């Protein structure tokens, strides 16, 4: 008789353990999904400039360099653009742009910048005559 009671107790314990583990897994997956929904995705779209650049769109996952150098992420082959002209970078969920000491400067919404500037959805960054619109998804 005691064997039957111990067997039932063990089965009940195992069932409760599985239910507990299932509840933990379900909560963890829900938290991860919730974090992904809150994540902001920044996109850079070239709207005005040379024909080969117009329509180019880049999702920002790390630093994005704009310049004349072939190693830049957005290459602008014009003499008025410095080799490493400007950098877009993420800090937390915010996107910043900074001029990298270029000769002709960088503007955000028509204003010349010297220090890193936080960008908003719809801002326009000008590097020479190339217009880059910032979008938030």
C-alpha positions, -999 to 999 in steps of 0.1 A, spaced: 0 0 0 28 24 9 44 16 -25 13 28 -43 12 61 -23 49 67 -30 44 60 -67 15 84 -69 35 111 -50 64 107 -74 42 110 -105 25 140 -90 59 156 -82 71 150 -118 39 165 -133 42 196 -111 79 199 -121 70 198 -158 42 224 -153 66 247 -135 93 244 -162 67 250 -189 55 281 -171 91 295 -169 98 288 -206 65 305 -216 73 336 -196 109 338 -209 98 335 -245 71 362 -239 98 385 -225 121 381 -255 92 387 -279 83 418 -260 118 432 -261 120 427 -299 88 446 -304 102 476 -285 134 477 -305 137 506 -329 151 500 -364 168 530 -381 171 532 -418 191 556 -440 177 564 -475 196 584 -501 170 607 -516 191 632 -536 225 628 -552 243 609 -579 221 585 -599 239 554 -586 231 564 -550 195 575 -553 172 550 -538 200 533 -518 187 523 -483 208 510 -454 195 496 -421 217 508 -393 230 480 -370 263 496 -361 284 526 -372 278 537 -408 305 558 -424 298 582 -453 327 594 -474 348 593 -505 369 563 -493 361 529 -509 360 515 -473 331 538 -464 296 522 -461 281 549 -483 307 559 -509 302 594 -525 327 598 -553 329 636 -554 358 659 -546 338 680 -521 333 649 -499 361 639 -474 374 604 -473 357 598 -440 331 626 -440 304 617 -414 294 588 -392 260 575 -381 261 556 -349 236 540 -325 237 548 -288 211 527 -271 180 531 -293 189 566 -305 207 574 -338 234 601 -338 253 617 -367 287 634 -363 309 652 -387 344 635 -388 363 668 -394 354 671 -430 364 701 -450 329 711 -462 309 700 -432 277 681 -426 242 696 -421 211 683 -403 178 698 -415 198 727 -429 219 734 -398 257 728 -398 269 705 -371 302 702 -353 293 678 -324 273 646 -325 236 653 -330 206 630 -321 184 624 -351 146 620 -352 124 602 -377 123 622 -410 155 643 -404 175 650 -435 213 649 -433 233 666 -461 268 655 -471 277 679 -499 247 677 -523 237 642 -512 206 641 -491 201 612 -467 167 609 -450 166 591 -416 136 568 -410 125 550 -379 107 517 -383 
